[in-house]
């Protein structure tokens, strides 16, 4: 009889442990999903910022090129 009672207590502890693990697993799955969504948002933001940076770089490169041409023209004119 004592062995059955001890076995029942161990089974109760295992069931409690399984419930706690299931709850933790659910919590971790939710957190994982939130993190995945956050990663997608960050990736989108970075891609957008990168595109803007590339556009600004192109404009800057063109401005520098135009400036160099103007300087060359001034040097040629002064010579």
ChimeraX attribute file (.defattr): number of C-alpha atoms within 10 A of each C-alpha:
attribute: neighborCount
match mode: 1-to-1
recipient: residues
	/A:1	6
	/A:2	7
	/A:3	8
	/A:4	9
	/A:5	10
	/A:6	11
	/A:7	12
	/A:8	12
	/A:9	12
	/A:10	12
	/A:11	12
	/A:12	12
	/A:13	12
	/A:14	12
	/A:15	12
	/A:16	12
	/A:17	12
	/A:18	12
	/A:19	12
	/A:20	12
	/A:21	12
	/A:22	12
	/A:23	12
	/A:24	12
	/A:25	12
	/A:26	12
	/A:27	12
	/A:28	12
	/A:29	12
	/A:30	12
	/A:31	12
	/A:32	12
	/A:33	12
	/A:34	12
	/A:35	12
	/A:36	12
	/A:37	12
	/A:38	12
	/A:39	12
	/A:40	12
	/A:41	12
	/A:42	12
	/A:43	12
	/A:44	12
	/A:45	12
	/A:46	12
	/A:47	12
	/A:48	12
	/A:49	12
	/A:50	12
	/A:51	12
	/A:52	12
	/A:53	12
	/A:54	12
	/A:55	12
	/A:56	12
	/A:57	12
	/A:58	12
	/A:59	12
	/A:60	12
	/A:61	12
	/A:62	12
	/A:63	12
	/A:64	12
	/A:65	12
	/A:66	12
	/A:67	12
	/A:68	12
	/A:69	12
	/A:70	12
	/A:71	12
	/A:72	12
	/A:73	12
	/A:74	11
	/A:75	10
	/A:76	9
	/A:77	8
	/A:78	7
	/A:79	6
